[in-house]
Amino acid sequence: MNRPDLKDLKVPTIHLNGTSSASLLEANKEAYLAVRDALDKLRLAAPNGRDFYVQSDTAFTQAALEHRARAEKLLEVARELEHIANGIYAQDER
């Protein structure tokens, strides 16, 4: 799946019949913090060469690349949540 550019992400519109900006900001903030926490925990699960050298000369390199790809996915989600929260906040400032 191709990720949209941040500028193309849909941001909720704040209006009287919709969810309050405070609720939307809180939900996005909590989701963002959870993803950041997941990134911290993922760093602790980083592959260690001692655990792969018995497999092959390239096993650790492959595991490290796979780990980095997982981290990049989480970073992209964090960026999107931050962008959405900023868009909600910007509407509040009008």
Gaussian input, Z-matrix of N, CA and C with variables (Angstrom, degrees):
# hf/3-21g

backbone

0 1
 N
 C     1     B1
 C     2     B2     1     A1
 N     3     B3     2     A2     1     D1
 C     4     B4     3     A3     2     D2
 C     5     B5     4     A4     3     D3
 N     6     B6     5     A5     4     D4
 C     7     B7     6     A6     5     D5
 C     8     B8     7     A7     6     D6
 N     9     B9     8     A8     7     D7
 C    10    B10     9     A9     8     D8
 C    11    B11    10    A10     9     D9
 N    12    B12    11    A11    10    D10
 C    13    B13    12    A12    11    D11
 C    14    B14    13    A13    12    D12
 N    15    B15    14    A14    13    D13
 C    16    B16    15    A15    14    D14
 C    17    B17    16    A16    15    D15
 N    18    B18    17    A17    16    D16
 C    19    B19    18    A18    17    D17
 C    20    B20    19    A19    18    D18
 N    21    B21    20    A20    19    D19
 C    22    B22    21    A21    20    D20
 C    23    B23    22    A22    21    D21
 N    24    B24    23    A23    22    D22
 C    25    B25    24    A24    23    D23
 C    26    B26    25    A25    24    D24
 N    27    B27    26    A26    25    D25
 C    28    B28    27    A27    26    D26
 C    29    B29    28    A28    27    D27
 N    30    B30    29    A29    28    D28
 C    31    B31    30    A30    29    D29
 C    32    B32    31    A31    30    D30
 N    33    B33    32    A32    31    D31
 C    34    B34    33    A33    32    D32
 C    35    B35    34    A34    33    D33
 N    36    B36    35    A35    34    D34
 C    37    B37    36    A36    35    D35
 C    38    B38    37    A37    36    D36
 N    39    B39    38    A38    37    D37
 C    40    B40    39    A39    38    D38
 C    41    B41    40    A40    39    D39
 N    42    B42    41    A41    40    D40
 C    43    B43    42    A42    41    D41
 C    44    B44    43    A43    42    D42
 N    45    B45    44    A44    43    D43
 C    46    B46    45    A45    44    D44
 C    47    B47    46    A46    45    D45
 N    48    B48    47    A47    46    D46
 C    49    B49    48    A48    47    D47
 C    50    B50    49    A49    48    D48
 N    51    B51    50    A50    49    D49
 C    52    B52    51    A51    50    D50
 C    53    B53    52    A52    51    D51
 N    54    B54    53    A53    52    D52
 C    55    B55    54    A54    53    D53
 C    56    B56    55    A55    54    D54
 N    57    B57    56    A56    55    D55
 C    58    B58    57    A57    56    D56
 C    59    B59    58    A58    57    D57
 N    60    B60    59    A59    58    D58
 C    61    B61    60    A60    59    D59
 C    62    B62    61    A61    60    D60
 N    63    B63    62    A62    61    D61
 C    64    B64    63    A63    62    D62
 C    65    B65    64    A64    63    D63
 N    66    B66    65    A65    64    D64
 C    67    B67    66    A66    65    D65
 C    68    B68    67    A67    66    D66
 N    69    B69    68    A68    67    D67
 C    70    B70    69    A69    68    D68
 C    71    B71    70    A70    69    D69
 N    72    B72    71    A71    70    D70
 C    73    B73    72    A72    71    D71
 C    74    B74    73    A73    72    D72
 N    75    B75    74    A74    73    D73
 C    76    B76    75    A75    74    D74
 C    77    B77    76    A76    75    D75
 N    78    B78    77    A77    76    D76
 C    79    B79    78    A78    77    D77
 C    80    B80    79    A79    78    D78
 N    81    B81    80    A80    79    D79
 C    82    B82    81    A81    80    D80
 C    83    B83    82    A82    81    D81
 N    84    B84    83    A83    82    D82
 C    85    B85    84    A84    83    D83
 C    86    B86    85    A85    84    D84
 N    87    B87    86    A86    85    D85
 C    88    B88    87    A87    86    D86
 C    89    B89    88    A88    87    D87
 N    90    B90    89    A89    88    D88
 C    91    B91    90    A90    89    D89
 C    92    B92    91    A91    90    D90
 N    93    B93    92    A92    91    D91
 C    94    B94    93    A93    92    D92
 C    95    B95    94    A94    93    D93
 N    96    B96    95    A95    94    D94
 C    97    B97    96    A96    95    D95
 C    98    B98    97    A97    96    D96
 N    99    B99    98    A98    97    D97
 C   100   B100    99    A99    98    D98
 C   101   B101   100   A100    99    D99
 N   102   B102   101   A101   100   D100
 C   103   B103   102   A102   101   D101
 C   104   B104   103   A103   102   D102
 N   105   B105   104   A104   103   D103
 C   106   B106   105   A105   104   D104
 C   107   B107   106   A106   105   D105
 N   108   B108   107   A107   106   D106
 C   109   B109   108   A108   107   D107
 C   110   B110   109   A109   108   D108
 N   111   B111   110   A110   109   D109
 C   112   B112   111   A111   110   D110
 C   113   B113   112   A112   111   D111
 N   114   B114   113   A113   112   D112
 C   115   B115   114   A114   113   D113
 C   116   B116   115   A115   114   D114
 N   117   B117   116   A116   115   D115
 C   118   B118   117   A117   116   D116
 C   119   B119   118   A118   117   D117
 N   120   B120   119   A119   118   D118
 C   121   B121   120   A120   119   D119
 C   122   B122   121   A121   120   D120
 N   123   B123   122   A122   121   D121
 C   124   B124   123   A123   122   D122
 C   125   B125   124   A124   123   D123
 N   126   B126   125   A125   124   D124
 C   127   B127   126   A126   125   D125
 C   128   B128   127   A127   126   D126
 N   129   B129   128   A128   127   D127
 C   130   B130   129   A129   128   D128
 C   131   B131   130   A130   129   D129
 N   132   B132   131   A131   130   D130
 C   133   B133   132   A132   131   D131
 C   134   B134   133   A133   132   D132
 N   135   B135   134   A134   133   D133
 C   136   B136   135   A135   134   D134
 C   137   B137   136   A136   135   D135
 N   138   B138   137   A137   136   D136
 C   139   B139   138   A138   137   D137
 C   140   B140   139   A139   138   D138
 N   141   B141   140   A140   139   D139
 C   142   B142   141   A141   140   D140
 C   143   B143   142   A142   141   D141
 N   144   B144   143   A143   142   D142
 C   145   B145   144   A144   143   D143
 C   146   B146   145   A145   144   D144
 N   147   B147   146   A146   145   D145
 C   148   B148   147   A147   146   D146
 C   149   B149   148   A148   147   D147
 N   150   B150   149   A149   148   D148
 C   151   B151   150   A150   149   D149
 C   152   B152   151   A151   150   D150
 N   153   B153   152   A152   151   D151
 C   154   B154   153   A153   152   D152
 C   155   B155   154   A154   153   D153
 N   156   B156   155   A155   154   D154
 C   157   B157   156   A156   155   D155
 C   158   B158   157   A157   156   D156
 N   159   B159   158   A158   157   D157
 C   160   B160   159   A159   158   D158
 C   161   B161   160   A160   159   D159
 N   162   B162   161   A161   160   D160
 C   163   B163   162   A162   161   D161
 C   164   B164   163   A163   162   D162
 N   165   B165   164   A164   163   D163
 C   166   B166   165   A165   164   D164
 C   167   B167   166   A166   165   D165
 N   168   B168   167   A167   166   D166
 C   169   B169   168   A168   167   D167
 C   170   B170   169   A169   168   D168
 N   171   B171   170   A170   169   D169
 C   172   B172   171   A171   170   D170
 C   173   B173   172   A172   171   D171
 N   174   B174   173   A173   172   D172
 C   175   B175   174   A174   173   D173
 C   176   B176   175   A175   174   D174
 N   177   B177   176   A176   175   D175
 C   178   B178   177   A177   176   D176
 C   179   B179   178   A178   177   D177
 N   180   B180   179   A179   178   D178
 C   181   B181   180   A180   179   D179
 C   182   B182   181   A181   180   D180
 N   183   B183   182   A182   181   D181
 C   184   B184   183   A183   182   D182
 C   185   B185   184   A184   183   D183
 N   186   B186   185   A185   184   D184
 C   187   B187   186   A186   185   D185
 C   188   B188   187   A187   186   D186
 N   189   B189   188   A188   187   D187
 C   190   B190   189   A189   188   D188
 C   191   B191   190   A190   189   D189
 N   192   B192   191   A191   190   D190
 C   193   B193   192   A192   191   D191
 C   194   B194   193   A193   192   D192
 N   195   B195   194   A194   193   D193
 C   196   B196   195   A195   194   D194
 C   197   B197   196   A196   195   D195
 N   198   B198   197   A197   196   D196
 C   199   B199   198   A198   197   D197
 C   200   B200   199   A199   198   D198
 N   201   B201   200   A200   199   D199
 C   202   B202   201   A201   200   D200
 C   203   B203   202   A202   201   D201
 N   204   B204   203   A203   202   D202
 C   205   B205   204   A204   203   D203
 C   206   B206   205   A205   204   D204
 N   207   B207   206   A206   205   D205
 C   208   B208   207   A207   206   D206
 C   209   B209   208   A208   207   D207
 N   210   B210   209   A209   208   D208
 C   211   B211   210   A210   209   D209
 C   212   B212   211   A211   210   D210
 N   213   B213   212   A212   211   D211
 C   214   B214   213   A213   212   D212
 C   215   B215   214   A214   213   D213
 N   216   B216   215   A215   214   D214
 C   217   B217   216   A216   215   D215
 C   218   B218   217   A217   216   D216
 N   219   B219   218   A218   217   D217
 C   220   B220   219   A219   218   D218
 C   221   B221   220   A220   219   D219
 N   222   B222   221   A221   220   D220
 C   223   B223   222   A222   221   D221
 C   224   B224   223   A223   222   D222
 N   225   B225   224   A224   223   D223
 C   226   B226   225   A225   224   D224
 C   227   B227   226   A226   225   D225
 N   228   B228   227   A227   226   D226
 C   229   B229   228   A228   227   D227
 C   230   B230   229   A229   228   D228
 N   231   B231   230   A230   229   D229
 C   232   B232   231   A231   230   D230
 C   233   B233   232   A232   231   D231
 N   234   B234   233   A233   232   D232
 C   235   B235   234   A234   233   D233
 C   236   B236   235   A235   234   D234
 N   237   B237   236   A236   235   D235
 C   238   B238   237   A237   236   D236
 C   239   B239   238   A238   237   D237
 N   240   B240   239   A239   238   D238
 C   241   B241   240   A240   239   D239
 C   242   B242   241   A241   240   D240
 N   243   B243   242   A242   241   D241
 C   244   B244   243   A243   242   D242
 C   245   B245   244   A244   243   D243
 N   246   B246   245   A245   244   D244
 C   247   B247   246   A246   245   D245
 C   248   B248   247   A247   246   D246
 N   249   B249   248   A248   247   D247
 C   250   B250   249   A249   248   D248
 C   251   B251   250   A250   249   D249
 N   252   B252   251   A251   250   D250
 C   253   B253   252   A252   251   D251
 C   254   B254   253   A253   252   D252
 N   255   B255   254   A254   253   D253
 C   256   B256   255   A255   254   D254
 C   257   B257   256   A256   255   D255
 N   258   B258   257   A257   256   D256
 C   259   B259   258   A258   257   D257
 C   260   B260   259   A259   258   D258
 N   261   B261   260   A260   259   D259
 C   262   B262   261   A261   260   D260
 C   263   B263   262   A262   261   D261
 N   264   B264   263   A263   262   D262
 C   265   B265   264   A264   263   D263
 C   266   B266   265   A265   264   D264
 N   267   B267   266   A266   265   D265
 C   268   B268   267   A267   266   D266
 C   269   B269   268   A268   267   D267
 N   270   B270   269   A269   268   D268
 C   271   B271   270   A270   269   D269
 C   272   B272   271   A271   270   D270
 N   273   B273   272   A272   271   D271
 C   274   B274   273   A273   272   D272
 C   275   B275   274   A274   273   D273
 N   276   B276   275   A275   274   D274
 C   277   B277   276   A276   275   D275
 C   278   B278   277   A277   276   D276
 N   279   B279   278   A278   277   D277
 C   280   B280   279   A279   278   D278
 C   281   B281   280   A280   279   D279

   B1=1.4419
   B2=1.5218
   B3=1.3089
   B4=1.4617
   B5=1.5169
   B6=1.3117
   B7=1.4613
   B8=1.5250
   B9=1.3444
   B10=1.4629
   B11=1.5241
   B12=1.3152
   B13=1.4585
   B14=1.5194
   B15=1.3171
   B16=1.4584
   B17=1.5203
   B18=1.3198
   B19=1.4668
   B20=1.5241
   B21=1.3455
   B22=1.4546
   B23=1.5275
   B24=1.3350
   B25=1.4614
   B26=1.5219
   B27=1.2984
   B28=1.4557
   B29=1.5274
   B30=1.3146
   B31=1.4568
   B32=1.5243
   B33=1.3452
   B34=1.4665
   B35=1.5250
   B36=1.3163
   B37=1.4595
   B38=1.5189
   B39=1.3127
   B40=1.4530
   B41=1.5293
   B42=1.3435
   B43=1.4637
   B44=1.5234
   B45=1.3192
   B46=1.4697
   B47=1.5254
   B48=1.3044
   B49=1.4647
   B50=1.5244
   B51=1.3040
   B52=1.4618
   B53=1.5205
   B54=1.3146
   B55=1.4549
   B56=1.5213
   B57=1.3130
   B58=1.4716
   B59=1.5255
   B60=1.3213
   B61=1.4655
   B62=1.5206
   B63=1.3363
   B64=1.4686
   B65=1.5285
   B66=1.3215
   B67=1.4701
   B68=1.5233
   B69=1.3263
   B70=1.4647
   B71=1.5257
   B72=1.3199
   B73=1.4656
   B74=1.5233
   B75=1.3141
   B76=1.4656
   B77=1.5246
   B78=1.3210
   B79=1.4706
   B80=1.5225
   B81=1.3217
   B82=1.4627
   B83=1.5188
   B84=1.3259
   B85=1.4625
   B86=1.5204
   B87=1.3277
   B88=1.4582
   B89=1.5281
   B90=1.3242
   B91=1.4704
   B92=1.5274
   B93=1.3377
   B94=1.4641
   B95=1.5260
   B96=1.3350
   B97=1.4598
   B98=1.5235
   B99=1.3267
   B100=1.4671
   B101=1.5288
   B102=1.3194
   B103=1.4653
   B104=1.5247
   B105=1.3252
   B106=1.4732
   B107=1.5274
   B108=1.3297
   B109=1.4620
   B110=1.5295
   B111=1.3284
   B112=1.4673
   B113=1.5313
   B114=1.3227
   B115=1.4698
   B116=1.5222
   B117=1.3178
   B118=1.4708
   B119=1.5272
   B120=1.3125
   B121=1.4614
   B122=1.5332
   B123=1.3173
   B124=1.4644
   B125=1.5279
   B126=1.3299
   B127=1.4709
   B128=1.5306
   B129=1.3300
   B130=1.4636
   B131=1.5237
   B132=1.3254
   B133=1.4606
   B134=1.5284
   B135=1.3185
   B136=1.4641
   B137=1.5296
   B138=1.3120
   B139=1.4645
   B140=1.5241
   B141=1.3137
   B142=1.4567
   B143=1.5236
   B144=1.3011
   B145=1.4606
   B146=1.5167
   B147=1.3387
   B148=1.4764
   B149=1.5250
   B150=1.3312
   B151=1.4620
   B152=1.5240
   B153=1.3215
   B154=1.4586
   B155=1.5244
   B156=1.3352
   B157=1.4699
   B158=1.5271
   B159=1.3226
   B160=1.4656
   B161=1.5309
   B162=1.3268
   B163=1.4655
   B164=1.5316
   B165=1.3273
   B166=1.4684
   B167=1.5210
   B168=1.3259
   B169=1.4654
   B170=1.5315
   B171=1.3124
   B172=1.4662
   B173=1.5304
   B174=1.3154
   B175=1.4695
   B176=1.5314
   B177=1.3326
   B178=1.4572
   B179=1.5229
   B180=1.3180
   B181=1.4663
   B182=1.5214
   B183=1.3148
   B184=1.4702
   B185=1.5304
   B186=1.3191
   B187=1.4635
   B188=1.5329
   B189=1.3265
   B190=1.4621
   B191=1.5306
   B192=1.3273
   B193=1.4679
   B194=1.5220
   B195=1.3069
   B196=1.4650
   B197=1.5247
   B198=1.3155
   B199=1.4715
   B200=1.5351
   B201=1.3163
   B202=1.4658
   B203=1.5306
   B204=1.3250
   B205=1.4644
   B206=1.5300
   B207=1.3318
   B208=1.4631
   B209=1.5193
   B210=1.3208
   B211=1.4561
   B212=1.5266
   B213=1.3164
   B214=1.4678
   B215=1.5257
   B216=1.3253
   B217=1.4692
   B218=1.5203
   B219=1.3245
   B220=1.4517
   B221=1.5296
   B222=1.3231
   B223=1.4645
   B224=1.5247
   B225=1.3247
   B226=1.4653
   B227=1.5299
   B228=1.3079
   B229=1.4661
   B230=1.5301
   B231=1.3230
   B232=1.4649
   B233=1.5280
   B234=1.3228
   B235=1.4774
   B236=1.5273
   B237=1.3334
   B238=1.4624
   B239=1.5217
   B240=1.3227
   B241=1.4624
   B242=1.5223
   B243=1.3296
   B244=1.4585
   B245=1.5295
   B246=1.3162
   B247=1.4629
   B248=1.5327
   B249=1.3131
   B250=1.4647
   B251=1.5301
   B252=1.3265
   B253=1.4695
   B254=1.5260
   B255=1.3175
   B256=1.4693
   B257=1.5239
   B258=1.3372
   B259=1.4659
   B260=1.5236
   B261=1.3172
   B262=1.4650
   B263=1.5292
   B264=1.3103
   B265=1.4579
   B266=1.5293
   B267=1.3108
   B268=1.4716
   B269=1.5321
   B270=1.3224
   B271=1.4668
   B272=1.5235
   B273=1.3156
   B274=1.4645
   B275=1.5193
   B276=1.3369
   B277=1.4602
   B278=1.5154
   B279=1.3142
   B280=1.4810
   B281=1.5000
   A1=109.60
   A2=116.58
   A3=120.74
   A4=109.96
   A5=115.37
   A6=120.57
   A7=109.51
   A8=117.70
   A9=119.00
   A10=110.34
   A11=115.91
   A12=119.29
   A13=107.09
   A14=116.59
   A15=119.09
   A16=111.92
   A17=116.69
   A18=119.79
   A19=112.18
   A20=117.26
   A21=121.18
   A22=113.63
   A23=117.21
   A24=120.04
   A25=110.57
   A26=116.14
   A27=121.22
   A28=109.27
   A29=115.58
   A30=122.76
   A31=106.86
   A32=117.52
   A33=118.57
   A34=111.33
   A35=115.19
   A36=121.00
   A37=108.35
   A38=116.15
   A39=121.53
   A40=108.22
   A41=116.06
   A42=120.68
   A43=108.94
   A44=116.72
   A45=121.94
   A46=114.10
   A47=118.72
   A48=121.37
   A49=113.40
   A50=116.95
   A51=120.94
   A52=111.80
   A53=114.58
   A54=122.21
   A55=109.50
   A56=116.60
   A57=119.58
   A58=110.45
   A59=115.34
   A60=119.62
   A61=110.08
   A62=117.44
   A63=120.17
   A64=110.90
   A65=116.96
   A66=120.46
   A67=111.42
   A68=116.28
   A69=119.96
   A70=111.04
   A71=116.27
   A72=119.55
   A73=110.93
   A74=116.92
   A75=120.69
   A76=111.35
   A77=116.84
   A78=120.48
   A79=111.18
   A80=116.98
   A81=120.13
   A82=111.69
   A83=117.00
   A84=120.99
   A85=110.16
   A86=117.71
   A87=121.48
   A88=111.19
   A89=116.74
   A90=120.40
   A91=109.94
   A92=116.77
   A93=121.55
   A94=110.57
   A95=116.65
   A96=120.56
   A97=111.66
   A98=116.93
   A99=120.42
   A100=110.88
   A101=116.89
   A102=120.29
   A103=110.20
   A104=117.12
   A105=119.97
   A106=110.55
   A107=116.52
   A108=120.41
   A109=110.21
   A110=116.09
   A111=119.88
   A112=110.60
   A113=117.11
   A114=120.62
   A115=111.16
   A116=116.43
   A117=119.92
   A118=110.40
   A119=116.65
   A120=120.54
   A121=111.18
   A122=116.38
   A123=120.36
   A124=110.43
   A125=116.76
   A126=119.77
   A127=110.79
   A128=115.98
   A129=120.06
   A130=112.22
   A131=116.16
   A132=121.46
   A133=112.26
   A134=117.19
   A135=120.90
   A136=110.09
   A137=116.23
   A138=118.69
   A139=112.09
   A140=115.05
   A141=122.79
   A142=106.89
   A143=116.18
   A144=121.44
   A145=114.30
   A146=117.03
   A147=120.23
   A148=112.48
   A149=115.98
   A150=119.85
   A151=113.08
   A152=117.58
   A153=120.37
   A154=115.09
   A155=118.16
   A156=118.83
   A157=112.55
   A158=117.78
   A159=118.93
   A160=112.31
   A161=116.73
   A162=120.43
   A163=111.60
   A164=115.36
   A165=120.54
   A166=108.55
   A167=115.84
   A168=120.96
   A169=112.23
   A170=116.54
   A171=119.89
   A172=113.56
   A173=118.31
   A174=121.39
   A175=112.01
   A176=117.21
   A177=119.39
   A178=111.12
   A179=117.28
   A180=120.50
   A181=110.25
   A182=116.61
   A183=120.71
   A184=110.48
   A185=117.14
   A186=120.54
   A187=111.01
   A188=117.03
   A189=120.88
   A190=111.10
   A191=116.55
   A192=120.05
   A193=111.17
   A194=116.93
   A195=121.02
   A196=110.79
   A197=116.13
   A198=121.10
   A199=110.13
   A200=115.93
   A201=119.93
   A202=111.09
   A203=117.24
   A204=120.73
   A205=110.83
   A206=117.05
   A207=119.81
   A208=110.76
   A209=117.30
   A210=121.57
   A211=111.12
   A212=116.92
   A213=120.61
   A214=111.21
   A215=117.12
   A216=120.02
   A217=110.75
   A218=116.52
   A219=119.61
   A220=111.58
   A221=117.29
   A222=120.40
   A223=111.18
   A224=116.79
   A225=120.49
   A226=110.48
   A227=117.14
   A228=120.52
   A229=109.86
   A230=117.59
   A231=121.18
   A232=110.58
   A233=117.55
   A234=121.07
   A235=110.91
   A236=116.53
   A237=120.39
   A238=111.31
   A239=117.38
   A240=120.68
   A241=111.15
   A242=116.24
   A243=120.25
   A244=110.93
   A245=116.29
   A246=120.98
   A247=110.58
   A248=116.56
   A249=120.60
   A250=110.04
   A251=116.74
   A252=120.17
   A253=110.99
   A254=117.44
   A255=120.90
   A256=110.96
   A257=116.29
   A258=120.22
   A259=112.34
   A260=116.39
   A261=120.44
   A262=109.15
   A263=116.40
   A264=121.48
   A265=111.44
   A266=116.39
   A267=120.32
   A268=111.18
   A269=117.46
   A270=120.15
   A271=111.18
   A272=116.23
   A273=121.70
   A274=111.49
   A275=117.10
   A276=121.16
   A277=113.49
   A278=117.38
   A279=119.03
   A280=112.23
   D1=130.17
   D2=178.69
   D3=-81.13
   D4=130.37
   D5=178.20
   D6=-78.57
   D7=138.03
   D8=176.80
   D9=-72.50
   D10=154.59
   D11=170.47
   D12=-62.95
   D13=150.39
   D14=-179.57
   D15=-55.34
   D16=-38.25
   D17=-178.65
   D18=-64.35
   D19=-20.50
   D20=-179.39
   D21=-93.44
   D22=-4.38
   D23=179.21
   D24=-67.06
   D25=140.56
   D26=176.19
   D27=-79.47
   D28=128.44
   D29=177.98
   D30=-111.25
   D31=135.84
   D32=179.01
   D33=-58.86
   D34=146.01
   D35=175.64
   D36=-95.52
   D37=127.56
   D38=178.63
   D39=-79.85
   D40=124.00
   D41=176.67
   D42=-155.09
   D43=169.69
   D44=-172.60
   D45=-60.56
   D46=-34.41
   D47=-177.13
   D48=-91.25
   D49=2.52
   D50=-177.02
   D51=-106.50
   D52=-173.57
   D53=177.40
   D54=-68.19
   D55=141.66
   D56=-179.06
   D57=-64.55
   D58=152.19
   D59=178.66
   D60=-62.54
   D61=-36.06
   D62=179.23
   D63=-61.69
   D64=-43.89
   D65=179.03
   D66=-65.63
   D67=-42.99
   D68=179.37
   D69=-64.37
   D70=-42.96
   D71=179.06
   D72=-63.97
   D73=-43.78
   D74=-179.71
   D75=-62.26
   D76=-44.85
   D77=-179.71
   D78=-62.94
   D79=-43.36
   D80=179.90
   D81=-69.98
   D82=-36.22
   D83=176.78
   D84=-63.30
   D85=-46.32
   D86=-179.89
   D87=-63.30
   D88=-40.79
   D89=177.97
   D90=-64.32
   D91=-43.76
   D92=178.42
   D93=-59.16
   D94=-47.34
   D95=-179.13
   D96=-63.98
   D97=-35.55
   D98=177.67
   D99=-66.03
   D100=-39.93
   D101=177.93
   D102=-66.80
   D103=-41.44
   D104=177.22
   D105=-62.43
   D106=-38.82
   D107=176.61
   D108=-63.98
   D109=-41.03
   D110=177.26
   D111=-61.61
   D112=-38.52
   D113=177.18
   D114=-63.21
   D115=-41.41
   D116=177.75
   D117=-62.05
   D118=-43.36
   D119=179.58
   D120=-68.71
   D121=-35.37
   D122=178.04
   D123=-64.10
   D124=-37.66
   D125=177.96
   D126=-59.41
   D127=-36.39
   D128=178.23
   D129=-68.30
   D130=-22.37
   D131=-179.57
   D132=-95.87
   D133=13.44
   D134=179.99
   D135=-59.39
   D136=141.87
   D137=-179.88
   D138=-65.33
   D139=149.13
   D140=178.47
   D141=-119.63
   D142=131.88
   D143=-177.89
   D144=-53.33
   D145=-32.36
   D146=179.76
   D147=-61.91
   D148=-22.64
   D149=-177.17
   D150=-90.78
   D151=-1.94
   D152=-174.61
   D153=-126.51
   D154=-18.50
   D155=-171.84
   D156=-62.29
   D157=-25.09
   D158=-179.73
   D159=-74.12
   D160=-15.44
   D161=-179.58
   D162=-80.01
   D163=-52.38
   D164=179.52
   D165=-174.54
   D166=173.21
   D167=178.82
   D168=-69.96
   D169=-21.39
   D170=-175.98
   D171=-108.24
   D172=-2.27
   D173=-174.82
   D174=-61.60
   D175=-44.95
   D176=-179.29
   D177=-64.91
   D178=-42.40
   D179=179.10
   D180=-59.23
   D181=-44.10
   D182=178.88
   D183=-63.61
   D184=-44.64
   D185=179.70
   D186=-62.52
   D187=-39.72
   D188=179.11
   D189=-65.37
   D190=-40.93
   D191=177.37
   D192=-64.07
   D193=-41.75
   D194=178.23
   D195=-64.05
   D196=-41.36
   D197=178.80
   D198=-62.92
   D199=-44.84
   D200=179.22
   D201=-61.24
   D202=-39.29
   D203=178.46
   D204=-62.98
   D205=-39.16
   D206=176.61
   D207=-62.84
   D208=-44.01
   D209=179.74
   D210=-63.07
   D211=-40.37
   D212=-179.95
   D213=-63.65
   D214=-36.54
   D215=177.11
   D216=-63.20
   D217=-44.62
   D218=178.96
   D219=-65.78
   D220=-39.46
   D221=177.45
   D222=-61.53
   D223=-38.55
   D224=178.64
   D225=-64.65
   D226=-41.76
   D227=177.71
   D228=-63.24
   D229=-42.77
   D230=178.39
   D231=-61.13
   D232=-43.06
   D233=178.61
   D234=-61.42
   D235=-42.48
   D236=-179.98
   D237=-64.37
   D238=-44.57
   D239=179.12
   D240=-62.74
   D241=-40.14
   D242=177.74
   D243=-63.70
   D244=-41.66
   D245=179.04
   D246=-62.48
   D247=-44.06
   D248=179.89
   D249=-63.63
   D250=-45.69
   D251=179.02
   D252=-60.71
   D253=-41.20
   D254=178.10
   D255=-63.25
   D256=-38.47
   D257=178.10
   D258=-65.94
   D259=-37.75
   D260=176.71
   D261=-67.44
   D262=-46.42
   D263=-179.75
   D264=-59.95
   D265=-40.58
   D266=-179.54
   D267=-61.70
   D268=-34.36
   D269=178.15
   D270=-69.99
   D271=-31.76
   D272=179.26
   D273=-67.59
   D274=-29.45
   D275=-175.74
   D276=-80.31
   D277=-8.86
   D278=-177.19
   D279=-69.30

